[in-house]
Amino acid sequence: MISFTMKKNYYLNIMGTVMLGMIIVSCQTKSKGQQVADSLFRDPKKTKAVLTFDKTKVDFGNVSEDTLLTGKFTIRNSGTEMLIINNVQPDCSCTSYHLTKRKILPNDTASLSLSVMTKHKSGKIMLYSTVSANTENRLYSLRILANVN
């Protein structure tokens, strides 16, 4: 007959083995935060995120002074890994932006709106904004064009 102490030791050994196995497995699994950090600092030539825009310029033609212009761009991740938009940098303080999300899963999209107020502007304007991402081509240029009357 097996004594109570032997059963207790047997179950403690099994529990210890199971817990050790869980610790080993959990240490080998990367957290969501670690996966994002890895994709931010990965060599861009090895990344599989691919950024494509539906267009790279919006031409508003002739507009009146003191008009708010908003160009909308669709960003698509055509790659196989998460696309991360690191920064959107308009070249003029008169331009603002709104990005719906910075992390874009494969085959998903996000929207980027660039807005400019034409107050105190006249003639042809061409405003650039630079988008940086975790792709092989790190930088992308978008333009807003208008002729302010």
NORGIUR-V362558 format. One line per field, one symbol per residue. phi: phi as a letter, one per 40 degrees, with the letter a starting at -180 (. if undefined). psi: psi as a letter, one per 20 degrees, with the letter a starting at -180 (. if undefined). A space follows every 10 residues. Layout:
BEGIN
phi->???
psi->???
END
This chain:
BEGIN
phi->.ccdcccccc cccccccccc cccccccccc cdcccccdcc bcdccbcbcb cbbcababbc gcbccgbcbb cbbbbbcccb bccbccabbc cbccbbabbc acbbcdgbbb bbbbbbccdg bagcbbbbbb bbacbcccbb bbbbbabcc
psi->qprghggghg hhgggggggg ghggghhipq rghhgggghh jqphiiqjpo pqqhrjqpoi bpqqqlpopo ppqpppojai rpppohqpnq iqiiprqpph qhoorpjrrr pppppppjpk qqapqopqpp pqrlrgohqq pqqpqrop.
END
